[in-house]
Amino acid sequence: MTPIRLQLRVVLALAIMTSLGSTLAQTLPEALARASERSGVISANLDLEDALAAQRRTEADPVALRLDLVQAEQATELARAEAQSARLAAYEEIASAYLQALEADAQADLAQQAAGLAAQALEITGIRRDRGAATELDVRDAENDLASAESDLAAAQQGAMLAREAFSSLTGLSVVSLTPVSAELLATELPDTEEVAARLATAPTLLQATHGVELSAVALDLLDPSYAAARDIEAAETRLAQAENGLAEARRGLELNLQSLVDSVHNARERLSVAEDALANALERDDVDASRLAAGLIAEIAYAQTRLATRQAELALLQAQNNLLRALLSLQSNSGVAIEGLDAF
């Protein structure tokens, strides 16, 4: 890469990040839409432009040899695959930061509610002590519980701030409020495993191995006993066999990894279903206790505890939703195969 080309990359990246500094992000698709402006994607696209230009020059060269043409075509094909891979990796990277910030905000809110409940419990314990229904030890225990809750709250608030800063630093986007993942994204259908496996041929890792076989085959085809020594032909045959073995191993490794990634998506969907059921139960309990509170059957502190349990179930559901999307984006990124619905932001 020439120094001028390198400077162009740096200038483009800095200009984009500067222009995004005042942009607000509120939904995940809005954040993912900026993937094309990540430095890694910009660099990969510039590499693709370089490869295309080099291929055009090679094809226009009247003295270009067959091997030169094949290598130029392969370089373009690989650069195109790597540009796609960089874009999919950017989706996963941005989504990870967004979801982390989203969860950190929810955890801070939950910690705020827990601290409020601990403060209320301390106040009630003090009243009970004054009336002879609790001991000084009970008060000290409640004070310790409040101190612990306040410490957890401070840590959660710090975590939320750091998560937002990390997201803004990564994307150049300012954050006002973050919206949970949409039902449409969570409902993204996986293509058939066989279809994904067939499309793995365009993944950079497998493409490189395929190119190795193609180059070795061309190199062998260029040799003829009339002008090439037998040992050179045998060496070329060995290189072809080694390349074919390398391709088979690369394909086997990718297919095994693919199955693991698909299993992770299925497991995430199952955990999401469990979290949905748990929240439904928590909401039902919340309604019952709200009615009991209105009827004077339980104290306010008891209902506050129920409300906290409901918020915990809501957080668990949010985390399960986010983990499903993480699994989907990980499948897309690590397989190099775009999944319809997750690749067009």
ZAPALUM-395969 format. One record per residue: x, y, z of N, C-alpha, C, O in turn; residue in one letter. Coordinates in steps of 0.001 Angstrom, whole numbers, padded with zeros to 6 digits, always signed. Example, Ala and Ser with C-alpha at 12.3 -4.5 7.8 and 13.67 -1.06 7.14 Angstrom:
BEGIN
+013190-005690+007800+012300-004500+007800+013200-003300+007800+014236-003319+008465A+012850-002250+007080+013670-001060+007140+012900+000030+007870+013409+001138+008039S
// end
This chain:
BEGIN
+000848-001185+000000+000000+000000+000000+000889+001242+000000+001844+001322+000773M+000585+002197-000851+001388+003407-000940+001105+004320+000241+000025+004248+000829T+002088+005206+000612+001849+006149+001706+000632+007035+001447-000117+007357+002370P+000438+007428+000183-000708+008282-000135-002002+007535+000126-002958+008099+000659I-002029+006232-000261-003224+005412-000041-003505+005284+001454-004654+005368+001890R-002438+005079+002238-002594+004950+003674-003126+006243+004278-004004+006212+005140L-002605+007365+003834-003071+008654+004338-004546+008858+003995-005307+009398+004798Q-004941+008428+002808-006344+008563+002401-007251+007782+003344-008317+008263+003727L-006826+006575+003717-007620+005766+004629-007791+006484+005974-008893+006551+006519R-006690+007014+006492-006738+007694+007790-007640+008919+007727-008451+009143+008625V-007500+009709+006670-008310+010921+006525-009789+010577+006426-010626+011234+007046V-010112+009544+005643-011505+009145+005500-012087+008699+006834-013197+009091+007193L-011344+007886+007565-011835+007390+008850-012058+008528+009833-013089+008574+010505A-011098+009450+009923-011226+010570+010849-012390+011476+010466-013128+011949+011331L-012552+011713+009174-013640+012576+008720-014992+011981+009060-015911+012692+009466A-015108+010677+008893-016384+010011+009177-016694+010057+010661-017818+010375+011051I-015695+009740+011504-015929+009741+012931-016274+011136+013430-017100+011285+014331M-015654+012155+012856-015956+013526+013249-017382+013889+012881-018087+014522+013667T-017811+013492+011691-019158+013836+011226-020231+013130+012026-021366+013603+012093S-019884+011986+012644-020875+011222+013390-020986+011672+014842-021890+011238+015556L-020090+012525+015280-020024+012857+016690-021304+013421+017246-021600+013209+018422G-022079+014132+016451-023303+014748+016955-024551+013930+016623-025670+014363+016895S-024356+012747+016035-025489+011919+015648-026008+011146+016852-025221+010667+017668T-027308+011024+016966-027908+010328+018084-028318+008924+017672-028841+008714+016578L-028075+007971+018555-028485+006589+018308-029535+006195+019325-029308+006331+020527A-030674+005713+018872-031732+005298+019794-032196+003870+019534-032760+003241+020429Q-031975+003343+018333-032360+001969+018024-031152+001225+017474-030206+001824+016962T-031210-000092+017595-030103-000905+017101-029907-000759+015589-028768-000596+015152L-030974-000811+014767-030769-000621+013328-030090+000715+012996-029284+000784+012068P-030409+001769+013746-029753+003055+013510-028260+002949+013765-027451+003542+013052E-027904+002188+014789-026483+002004+015093-025807+001118+014049-024704+001420+013593A-026470+000027+013671-025883-000899+012705-025756-000286+011320-024926-000711+010516L-026580+000713+011047-026511+001378+009746-025167+002062+009540-024797+002388+008412A-024436+002280+010633-023137+002935+010551-021989+001960+010331-020826+002364+010300R-022305+000688+010179-021253-000319+010035-020337-000025+008853-019132-000266+008921A-020910+000496+007771-020096+000771+006579-019080+001872+006822-018165+002070+006024S-019244+002589+007928-018336+003684+008218-017295+003313+009266-016527+004171+009702E-017259+002050+009676-016202+001588+010563-014894+001511+009779-014887+001203+008588R-013806+001792+010457-012511+001871+009771-012149+000548+009098-011578+000546+008008S-012481-000589+009747-012154-001876+009143-012909-002115+007851-012375-002708+006914G-014153-001653+007798-014955-001802+006580-014429-000872+005496-014322-001262+004333V-014105+000349+005875-013537+001303+004909-012263+000741+004301-012064+000790+003087I-011396+000203+005167-010124-000357+004694-010357-001527+003745-009700-001635+002709S-011303-002412+004107-011578-003574+003253-012142-003147+001906-011816-003750+000884A-012988-002114+001887-013539-001619+000621-012462-000983-000247-012482-001115-001471N-011529-000296+000389-010418+000272-000376-009528-000830-000944-009032-000721-002065L-009330-001885-000167-008575-003037-000675-009277-003646-001885-008625-004065-002842D-010594-003692-001839-011349-004226-002974-011161-003338-004197-010992-003842-005307L-011188-002027-004008-010946-001117-005127-009557-001331-005707-009378-001321-006925E-008574-001523-004836-007210-001788-005301-007151-003072-006126-006519-003118-007181D-007824-004120-005624-007805-005409-006323-008477-005302-007686-007986-005857-008669A-009591-004595-007748-010280-004414-009025-009415-003658-010015-009357-004001-011196L-008740-002622-009522-007864-001843-010399-006710-002705-010895-006345-002643-012069A-006135-003510-010002-005028-004383-010386-005484-005428-011398-004746-005771-012322A-006697-005930-011222-007219-006916-012169-007418-006285-013545-007103-006895-014566Q-007936-005070-013565-008120-004398-014858-006783-004172-015562-006673-004335-016777R-005776-003798-014787-004452-003587-015390-003898-004895-015937-003328-004931-017027R-004069-005960-015178-003550-007260-015624-004267-007724-016888-003630-008219-017818T-005577-007566-016925-006346-007989-018094-006016-007143-019318-006136-007607-020451E-005603-005908-019086-005252-005031-020204-003813-005229-020666-003417-004705-021707A-003032-005981-019897-001619-006201-020224-001506-007287-021292-001870-008434-021032D-001018-006959-022471-000945-007962-023554+000036-009090-023276-000036-010137-023919P+000960-008896-022324+001940-009955-022039+001620-010686-020731+002427-011477-020241V+000456-010418-020181+000076-011096-018943-000090-012583-019208-000671-012987-020215A+000428-013391-018293+000342-014832-018427-000925-015365-017769-001598-014657-017020L-001231-016602-018056-002440-017219-017522-002450-017187-015996-003471-016898-015374R-001295-017490-015408-001207-017496-013951-001444-016096-013381-002061-015945-012326L-000956-015085-014079-001172-013702-013638-002662-013365-013628-003164-012740-012693D-003356-013786-014675-004789-013499-014765-005573-014212-013663-006479-013639-013058L-005210-015465-013416-005903-016226-012366-005678-015579-011003-006610-015442-010210V-004444-015187-010740-004134-014575-009448-004850-013239-009280-005299-012911-008182Q-004960-012476-010344-005662-011190-010268-007148-011399-009998-007748-010678-009200A-007737-012383-010664-009152-012685-010438-009388-013160-009001-010362-012773-008355E-008479-013999-008520-008612-014508-007157-008461-013388-006129-009175-013356-005127Q-007534-012476-006383-007332-011366-005451-008594-010518-005334-008945-010071-004242A-009267-010300-006445-010524-009530-006414-011612-010295-005687-012347-009732-004876T-011708-011583-005983-012741-012399-005340-012534-012440-003827-013489-012327-003059E-011282-012601-003408-010990-012653-001981-011231-011292-001332-011767-011228-000226L-010847-010213-001997-011068-008874-001445-012561-008590-001285-012979-007956-000316A-013354-009062-002236-014807-008866-002131-015365-009652-000932-016213-009150-000195R-014886-010875-000748-015336-011686+000382-014895-011069+001704-015646-011091+002679A-013692-010524+001744-013198-009913+002984-013933-008607+003284-014119-008259+004450E-014348-007891+002256-015148-006680+002476-016488-007051+003092-016968-006380+004006A-017091-008128+002584-018349-008612+003163-018137-009064+004599-018944-008757+005477Q-017045-009796+004842-016747-010283+006179-016522-009130+007149-016960-009189+008298S-015840-008083+006692-015595-006922+007552-016898-006243+007930-017062-005781+009059A-017826-006183+006983-019123-005558+007260-019910-006376+008291-020505-005814+009211R-019909-007694+008133-020625-008543+009075-019981-008492+010458-020677-008517+011473L-018660-008422+010496-017967-008305+011781-018287-006970+012445-018399-006895+013668A-018434-005929+011652-018778-004614+012197-020178-004645+012803-020415-004037+013846A-021108-005351+012155-022444-005502+012728-022362-006116+014127-022976-005627+015076Y-021592-007196+014231-021486-007889+015516-020825-006995+016568-021258-006957+017719E-019793-006290+016172-019068-005429+017109-019953-004291+017623-019989-004013+018822E-020661-003640+016706-021530-002527+017097-022693-003033+017947-023037-002428+018962I-023293-004138+017531-024419-004687+018289-023993-005074+019697-024737-004856+020654A-022803-005644+019830-022315-006037+021145-022228-004832+022072-022644-004906+023228S-021691-003725+021572-021573-002514+022388-022944-001930+022704-023181-001471+023821A-023847-001946+021728-025200-001413+021931-025939-002228+022992-026525-001667+023918Y-025908-003552+022851-026635-004412+023777-026041-004336+025181-026765-004409+026174L-024723-004189+025256-024089-004046+026561-024574-002775+027255-024864-002783+028452Q-024657-001694+026503-025144-000429+027069-026608-000535+027470-027022-000004+028501A-027385-001224+026646-028807-001401+026943-028998-002180+028248-029806-001803+029096L-028252-003255+028390-028363-004062+029602-027831-003309+030817-028394-003409+031907E-026753-002558+030631-026181-001808+031751-027163-000765+032256-027261-000548+033464A-027888-000117+031359-028920+000846+031772-030004+000147+032594-030431+000653+033632D-030441-001017+032121-031495-001753+032828-031005-002223+034198-031756-002205+035174A-029747-002642+034261-029191-003082+035541-029096-001914+036523-029329-002082+037720Q-028757-000741+036014-028698+000445+036878-030087+000802+037405-030238+001164+038572A-031091+000700+036549-032466+000971+036981-032908-000019+038060-033545+000359+039044D-032561-001290+037858-032917-002308+038836-032197-002057+040163-032782-002200+041237L-030928-001683+040072-030163-001395+041291-030742-000194+042033-030727-000146+043263A-031257+000783+041266-031896+001950+041884-033143+001520+042665-033383+001978+043782Q-033915+000646+042060-035125+000167+042733-034756-000657+043968-035406-000546+045008Q-033716-001482+043854-033294-002305+044989-032789-001438+046142-033051-001735+047307A-032069-000367+045814-031581+000531+046856-032744+001248+047541-032737+001441+048757A-033731+001636+046757-034911+002271+047342-035647+001326+048282-036119+001728+049346G-035737+000062+047870-036397-000927+048719-035610-001147+050007-036200-001291+051077L-034274-001175+049909-033437-001356+051097-033591-000182+052060-033618-000364+053277A-033690+001021+051504-033895+002202+052350-035250+002129+053052-035365+002463+054232A-036259+001695+052329-037592+001547+052917-037581+000485+054012-038208+000652+055058Q-036863-000609+053762-036776-001681+054750-036068-001195+056011-036465-001553+057120A-035026-000382+055852-034327+000158+057014-035258+001053+057831-035279+000983+059060L-036020+001887+057143-036944+002780+057844-037972+001974+058636-038274+002301+059784E-038500+000934+058028-039502+000095+058698-038885-000634+059888-039504-000759+060945I-037650-001114+059698-036982-001812+060800-036757-000869+061983-036873-001277+063138T-036435+000389+061692-036269+001369+062760-037567+001597+063524-037572+001710+064750G-038666+001662+062778-039971+001847+063427-040300+000638+064302-040793+000779+065421I-040020-000544+063774-040299-001767+064544-039436-001834+065808-039897-002276+066860R-038185-001393+065693-037325-001376+066882-037889-000418+067941-037954-000748+069126R-038294+000772+067487-038829+001755+068432-040078+001241+069138-040381+001658+070256D-040796+000340+068486-042030-000195+069068-041815-001550+069748-042756-002191+070215R-040560-001955+069787-040242-003194+070481-040456-004448+069671-040482-005546+070226G-040612-004306+068361-040846-005480+067505-039587-005904+066748-039631-006860+065973A-038469-005212+066959-037214-005564+066304-036071-005162+067224-036238-004314+068100A-034901-005779+067018-033735-005499+067857-032793-004531+067170-032933-004219+065987T-031827-004068+067950-030791-003201+067384-029981-003948+066316-029527-003359+065335E-029813-005250+066529-029110-006070+065533-029863-006085+064215-029252-006031+063147L-031193-006158+064283-032006-006115+063058-031784-004806+062309-031721-004785+061079D-031667-003717+063061-031429-002405+062427-030065-002390+061755-029923-001910+060630V-029054-002922+062453-027706-002937+061862-027682-003802+060596-027024-003465+059612R-028408-004914+060640-028492-005755+059433-029135-004982+058277-028675-005065+057138D-030189-004238+058575-030862-003454+057540-029940-002345+057018-029937-002036+055826A-029158-001754+057931-028195-000727+057511-027139-001325+056582-026760-000713+055583E-026672-002518+056920-025698-003194+056055-026294-003524+054694-025631-003388+053665N-027547-003957+054699-028225-004256+053431-028330-002998+052563-028142-003054+051348D-028628-001876+053196-028725-000623+052449-027372-000205+051908-027262+000227+050761L-026339-000332+052732-024995+000033+052276-024580-000829+051090-023975-000339+050137A-024910-002113+051157-024586-003023+050053-025361-002643+048793-024811-002641+047692S-026646-002322+048969-027473-001936+047821-026980-000639+047202-026975-000497+045979A-026568+000303+048028-026054+001568+047511-024725+001368+046781-024451+002024+045776E-023903+000449+047304-022646+000129+046619-022921-000511+045267-022277-000180+044271S-023887-001433+045237-024273-002069+043974-024814-001030+042993-024547-001096+041793D-025572-000079+043516-026128+000969+042657-025018+001820+042048-025041+002120+040855L-024046+002209+042876-022938+003018+042363-022171+002259+041284-021788+002833+040264A-021946+000954+041517-021230+000143+040523-022041+000010+039243-021488+000070+038145A-023359-000171+039382-024214-000316+038203-024269+000977+037412-024228+000956+036182A-024360+002102+038106-024381+003393+037412-023059+003654+036708-023036+004179+035595Q-021951+003288+037359-020643+003433+036727-020549+002528+035502-020031+002926+034458Q-021058+001305+035645-021036+000381+034508-021857+000892+033343-021449+000755+032189G-023014+001484+033630-023860+002029+032564-023162+003177+031859-023215+003285+030633A-022506+004038+032635-021794+005158+032039-020653+004673+031144-020457+005180+030039M-019900+003678+031638-018774+003159+030856-019263+002450+029590-018636+002548+028535L-020387+001736+029702-020923+001031+028534-021370+002023+027467-021139+001804+026278A-022005+003106+027885-022419+004139+026931-021204+004805+026292-021190+005070+025090R-020187+005072+027109-018976+005692+026574-018282+004757+025583-017774+005199+024552E-018267+003469+025903-017646+002504+024991-018388+002461+023664-017770+002397+022601A-019715+002496+023731-020510+002498+022504-020238+003753+021684-020037+003674+020472F-020232+004899+022335-019990+006161+021629-018582+006203+021049-018377+006697+019940S-017603+005680+021807-016226+005655+021318-016093+004753+020103-015346+005059+019174S-016813+003650+020113-016735+002692+018996-017387+003240+017736-016854+003092+016637L-018545+003875+017901-019348+004267+016742-019305+005748+016410-019649+006146+015297T-018879+006580+017379-018951+008013+017165-020349+008556+017328-020607+009712+016994G-021271+007733+017844-022669+008126+018021-022930+008540+019461-022443+007903+020396L-023687+009591+019633-024114+009995+020965-025360+009197+021345-026150+008811+020484S-025524+008959+022634-026633+008143+023108-027577+008985+023951-027151+009647+024898V-028863+008960+023606-029889+009607+024417-030647+008527+025168-030632+008501+026399V-031297+007651+024455-031975+006502+025048-031844+005340+024078-031763+005526+022864S-031825+004152+024631-031647+002960+023814-032914+002122+023838-033494+001880+024896L-033333+001687+022666-034564+000905+022524-034233-000578+022469-033295-000964+021770T-034970-001422+023182-034727-002873+023106-034844-003397+021678-035427-002757+020804P-034282-004558+021476-034282-005189+020156-035715-005432+019697-036559-005866+020481V-035984-005154+018438-037333-005305+017908-037703-006779+017756-036842-007648+017621S-038999-007029+017782-039486-008400+017618-039110-008951+016243-038892-010153+016089A-039036-008059+015235-038694-008504+013879-037289-009103+013835-037068-010141+013211E-036342-008439+014504-034974-008960+014511-034906-010279+015272-034218-011209+014848L-035614-010362+016389-035584-011586+017187-036235-012755+016444-035920-013917+016698L-037142-012432+015530-037836-013482+014774-037083-013878+013507-037596-014655+012703A-035878-013355+013321-035090-013664+012128-034956-015171+011947-034528-015889+012850T-035330-015626+010769-035275-017057+010480-033892-017437+009970-033293-016730+009159E-033405-018556+010457-032130-019061+009962-032333-019768+008631-033314-020492+008456L-031415-019566+007689-031496-020384+006472-031183-021827+006830-030591-022097+007875P-031575-022743+005975-031268-024149+006223-029768-024331+006400-028969-023666+005742D-029397-025237+007294-027978-025492+007554-027258-025903+006284-026113-025513+006058T-027936-026698+005448-027309-027131+004193-027074-025940+003270-026061-025870+002574E-028021-025007+003274-027862-023821+002439-026696-022968+002929-025898-022470+002135E-026610-022809+004243-025505-022039+004795-024176-022728+004486-023201-022077+004113V-024149-024054+004646-022927-024806+004369-022499-024631+002915-021309-024528+002617A-023478-024600+002015-023155-024421+000591-022582-023038+000330-021707-022866-000519A-023086-022051+001070-022631-020683+000866-021312-020384+001594-020744-019303+001444R-020836-021355+002380-019562-021170+003067-018400-021009+002090-017331-020517+002452L-018627-021431+000848-017557-021318-000154-017109-019887-000356-015993-019648-000818A-017977-018914-000012-017617-017512-000187-016959-016926+001067-016547-015766+001060T-016855-017714+002139-016182-017238+003349-014689-017111+003058-014122-017990+002408A-014040-016048+003517-012624-015823+003190-011717-017016+003478-010855-017345+002662P-011900-017670+004631-011024-018784+004983-011118-019908+003961-010100-020430+003506T-012344-020280+003602-012528-021365+002642-012154-020910+001239-011655-021700+000438L-012393-019651+000942-012060-019132-000376-010556-019171-000605-010099-019507-001698L-009790-018830+000417-008333-018882+000292-007867-020301+000004-006992-020517-000834Q-008457-021270+000704-008086-022665+000473-008483-023108-000933-007745-023843-001589A-009647-022660-001389-010090-022980-002750-009143-022374-003779-008790-023015-004769T-008743-021150-003535-007795-020507-004450-006472-021257-004488-005835-021357-005538H-006061-021784-003335-004822-022555-003313-004893-023769-004219-003930-024097-004913G-006053-024441-004208-006246-025600-005081-006243-025162-006545-005604-025791-007389V-006963-024076-006837-007039-023596-008217-005666-023203-008746-005318-023541-009877E-004887-022493-007941-003553-022079-008377-002641-023283-008590-001877-023341-009553L-002736-024243-007668-001899-025440-007809-002280-026220-009062-001414-026773-009740S-003567-026265-009367-004018-026973-010567-003530-026269-011822-003103-026923-012773A-003587-024934-011834-003098-024181-012986-001594-024361-013138-001089-024571-014241V-000878-024275-012001+000579-024436-012058+000961-025804-012608+001919-025924-013371A+000210-026837-012222+000479-028177-012742+000127-028261-014220+000853-028884-014994L-000964-027649-014614-001402-027691-016007-000426-026971-016932-000351-027268-018124D+000325-026013-016366+001283-025258-017177+002545-026062-017481+003337-025686-018345L+002723-027158-016772+003922-027974-016965+003656-029091-017977+002581-029689-018001L+004637-029347-018788+004543-030420-019794+005881-031142-019832+006932-030508-019732D+005853-032459-019976+007111-033217-019991+008084-032757-021083+009285-033008-020991P+007572-032097-022100+008450-031659-023193+009438-030585-022760+010495-030430-023371S+009095-029835-021697+010008-028771-021253+010173-028712-019731+010950-027903-019225Y+009450-029560-019003+009560-029541-017548+010114-030873-017055+009737-031935-017549A+011016-030803-016072+011603-032015-015516+010535-032814-014765+009583-032251-014224A+010714-034127-014744+009746-034998-014072+009615-034636-012601+008519-034677-012041A+010747-034276-011969+010678-033948-010549+009851-032680-010306+009194-032552-009273R+009887-031739-011269+009086-030519-011131+007598-030827-011259+006768-030262-010547D+007280-031723-012172+005871-032115-012338+005380-032853-011096+004267-032628-010621I+006237-033742-010579+005861-034480-009365+005673-033526-008184+004755-033697-007383E+006540-032532-008082+006421-031554-006996+005124-030758-007124+004469-030461-006124A+004758-030417-008356+003510-029686-008583+002311-030558-008236+001322-030066-007692A+002392-031849-008546+001305-032770-008194+001160-032892-006676+000052-032970-006145E+002308-032908-005992+002284-032977-004529+001658-031724-003940+000856-031804-003010T+002023-030564-004481+001451-029310-003986-000064-029270-004197-000804-028768-003351R-000515-029805-005335-001957-029850-005592-002657-030759-004583-003707-030408-004046L-002071-031921-004331-002667-032847-003366-002715-032218-001977-003701-032366-001255A-001645-031518-001608-001621-030861-000299-002675-029758-000216-003332-029587+000810Q-002824-029018-001308-003833-027951-001328-005235-028521-001223-006085-027967-000526A-005479-029630-001915-006801-030272-001836-007077-030772-000427-008201-030664+000064E-006051-031322+000228-006219-031774+001603-006486-030593+002536-007315-030675+003442N-005765-029489+002297-005992-028287+003097-007396-027748+002922-008005-027282+003884G-007921-027806+001698-009281-027350+001436-010290-028227+002164-011247-027721+002749L-010080-029534+002131-010998-030452+002811-010998-030195+004315-012053-030213+004950A-009812-029953+004887-009724-029688+006323-010382-028360+006677-011070-028249+007693E-010166-027359+005834-010774-026048+006085-012287-026145+006033-012981-025560+006864A-012801-026887+005052-014253-027043+004934-014805-027800+006147-015843-027430+006695R-014109-028854+006560-014577-029631+007713-014601-028757+008967-015559-028804+009740R-013555-027964+009169-013501-027096+010342-014608-026060+010350-015219-025799+011386G-014866-025470+009188-015919-024467+009100-017297-025072+009322-018151-024457+009961L-017514-026267+008801-018809-026916+008971-019055-027290+010432-020179-027174+010919E-018011-027739+011133-018151-028043+012556-018453-026776+013346-019312-026770+014227L-017735-025705+013020-017975-024433+013692-019380-023921+013392-020048-023353+014257N-019815-024132+012149-021155-023703+011758-022213-024407+012603-023162-023773+013064L-022054-025698+012805-023033-026440+013594-023080-025926+015028-024150-025823+015627Q-021910-025607+015568-021849-025067+016922-022563-023720+017006-023276-023452+017972S-022371-022877+015994-023018-021570+015972-024538-021701+015840-025290-020973+016488L-024973-022626+015004-026416-022861+014840-027017-023383+016144-028106-022970+016541V-026303-024291+016807-026779-024820+018088-026910-023693+019114-027838-023684+019923D-025974-022747+019070-026034-021619+020009-027292-020786+019789-027894-020297+020744S-027684-020628+018530-028916-019889+018234-030124-020630+018777-030997-020026+019401V-030183-021944+018542-031314-022731+019034-031383-022690+020568-032466-022557+021137H-030235-022803+021227-030202-022760+022689-030653-021392+023197-031353-021297+024206N-030252-020345+022500-030656-018994+022904-032159-018815+022758-032789-018158+023587A-032737-019391+021716-034196-019311+021542-034909-020046+022684-035929-019571+023182R-034385-021182+023093-035000-021932+024191-034916-021137+025493-035885-021076+026251E-033755-020527+025752-033621-019733+026974-034529-018516+026944-035030-018087+027984R-034742-017960+025765-035665-016833+025642-037084-017271+025987-037813-016547+026663L-037474-018452+025524-038809-018966+025830-038981-019156+027338-040043-018857+027885S-037949-019647+028005-038001-019829+029462-038139-018477+030153-038918-018337+031096V-037386-017484+029687-037448-016146+030286-038821-015518+030074-039325-014816+030951A-039423-015764+028923-040766-015230+028664-041783-015839+029624-042650-015141+030150E-041670-017137+029845-042588-017802+030785-042376-017277+032203-043334-017063+032946D-041110-017073+032568-040813-016580+033920-041388-015185+034119-041918-014877+035187A-041287-014343+033100-041837-012993+033224-043362-013043+033300-043971-012293+034062L-043974-013915+032519-045429-014047+032567-045883-014433+033975-046875-013909+034481A-045147-015352+034601-045478-015752+035972-045281-014593+036943-046082-014384+037853N-044195-013840+036732-043911-012708+037616-044988-011638+037489-045406-011045+038484A-045428-011397+036272-046482-010394+036067-047807-010840+036689-048566-010034+037227L-048059-012135+036599-049282-012659+037218-049217-012484+038732-050198-012081+039358E-048056-012788+039320-047880-012595+040748-047997-011122+041116-048552-010772+042158R-047469-010265+040250-047549-008821+040478-049005-008367+040536-049381-007586+041410D-049817-008855+039607-051241-008484+039587-051956-008962+040844-052771-008241+041420D-051644-010182+041261-052279-010733+042461-051921-009895+043687-052788-009542+044487V-050631-009583+043822-050199-008820+044997-050702-007383+044960-050934-006778+046007D-050870-006837+043762-051443-005492+043661-052882-005501+044172-053313-004573+044856A-053616-006554+043834-054995-006685+044315-055013-006890+045818-055865-006333+046511S-054090-007677+046325-054029-007919+047772-053660-006636+048521-054166-006383+049615R-052774-005826+047926-052414-004554+048551-053627-003633+048599-053897-002997+049617L-054352-003568+047487-055545-002715+047436-056600-003160+048446-057371-002350+048961A-056617-004469+048717-057600-005006+049669-057096-004933+051104-057800-005338+052030A-055894-004425+051294-055334-004313+052640-054829-005615+053209-054708-005754+054426G-054527-006589+052337-054088-007902+052813-052576-008005+052967-052092-008879+053687L-051824-007136+052308-050372-007133+052463-049900-005699+052639-050616-004751+052317I-048685-005554+053153-048112-004219+053372-047463-003715+052087-047183-004482+051166A-047232-002408+052052-046606-001808+050872-045218-002386+050617-044827-002579+049466E-044476-002661+051680-043127-003199+051517-043153-004566+050840-042255-004908+050070I-044195-005344+051139-044320-006668+050508-044565-006522+049014-044006-007267+048209A-045408-005553+048645-045665-005361+047219-044432-004786+046526-044167-005103+045366Y-043671-003934+047238-042436-003390+046664-041458-004519+046345-040749-004463+045340A-041419-005529+047185-040560-006683+046927-041034-007457+045693-040229-007947+044901Q-042344-007552+045552-042902-008209+044355-042533-007429+043099-042168-008009+042076T-042634-006101+043192-042285-005263+042049-040822-005437+041671-040480-005454+040488R-039956-005567+042677-038537-005780+042400-038325-007109+041685-037531-007192+040748L-039032-008150+042123-038927-009457+041467-039401-009379+040016-038845-010034+039134A-040424-008577+039785-040916-008403+038414-039858-007725+037550-039627-008120+036407T-039220-006701+038108-038173-006011+037350-036991-006942+037065-036364-006859+036008R-036701-007815+038004-035620-008783+037775-035975-009729+036630-035122-010077+035813Q-037236-010138+036580-037684-011007+035484-037649-010259+034157-037345-010852+033122A-037954-008973+034175-037884-008159+032958-036446-008040+032466-036176-008118+031267E-035526-007851+033413-034110-007781+033033-033642-009112+032452-032913-009137+031461L-034058-010212+033067-033680-011538+032560-034188-011747+031135-033500-012334+030299A-035396-011262+030872-035946-011372+029518-035137-010527+028547-034823-010979+027446L-034797-009308+028942-033994-008448+028084-032666-009109+027752-032224-009084+026603L-032033-009696+028751-030754-010363+028523-030918-011566+027595-030063-011819+026746Q-032011-012302+027758-032257-013459+026880-032494-013005+025444-032014-013642+024507A-033228-011914+025263-033447-011372+023926-032118-010952+023292-031839-011261+022134Q-031317-010251+024071-030036-009774+023558-029101-010929+023233-028362-010878+022250N-029133-011974+024063-028264-013124+023812-028663-013855+022533-027811-014401+021833N-029961-013865+022232-030401-014469+020974-029848-013680+019795-029345-014262+018834L-029942-012364+019870-029426-011558+018770-027907-011704+018671-027358-011745+017570L-027235-011781+019806-025786-011997+019781-025454-013307+019066-024516-013372+018273R-026230-014337+019356-025982-015637+018721-026214-015568+017216-025455-016151+016441A-027255-014862+016801-027543-014717+015372-026424-013958+014659-025967-014365+013591L-025994-012863+015255-024944-012056+014632-023600-012782+014656-022789-012625+013743L-023369-013572+015697-022142-014363+015749-022132-015416+014645-021102-015650+014013S-023279-016047+014419-023400-017013+013327-023101-016338+012000-022350-016869+011183L-023686-015173+011787-023481-014452+010536-022025-014036+010364-021449-014201+009289Q-021440-013499+011417-020079-012992+011327-019051-014108+011182-018152-014022+010345S-019182-015157+011995-018168-016207+012005-018294-017180+010844-017322-017842+010480N-019478-017272+010265-019638-018112+009076-019318-017349+007800-018976-017930+006770S-019441-015997+007902-019229-015187+006705-020401-015219+005761-020325-014696+004649G-021498-015835+006197-022696-015952+005368-023763-014980+005873-024209-015086+007015V-024167-014047+005035-025174-013062+005428-026512-013744+005665-026910-014635+004914A-027200-013318+006714-028532-013853+007042-029556-012776+006706-029454-011641+007172I-030527-013136+005907-031546-012167+005499-032231-011572+006724-032704-012297+007599E-032278-010238+006774-032866-009558+007916-031831-008985+008854-032129-008090+009644G-030588-009508+008769-029518-009010+009630-028372-008398+008844-027360-008017+009432L-028506-008298+007542-027375-007868+006727-027666-006680+005829-026939-006443+004865D-028725-005925+006130-029117-004852+005198-029385-003533+005916-030304-002798+005556A-028584-003241+006925-028807-002015+007675-028162-000830+006954-028240+000301+007432F
// end
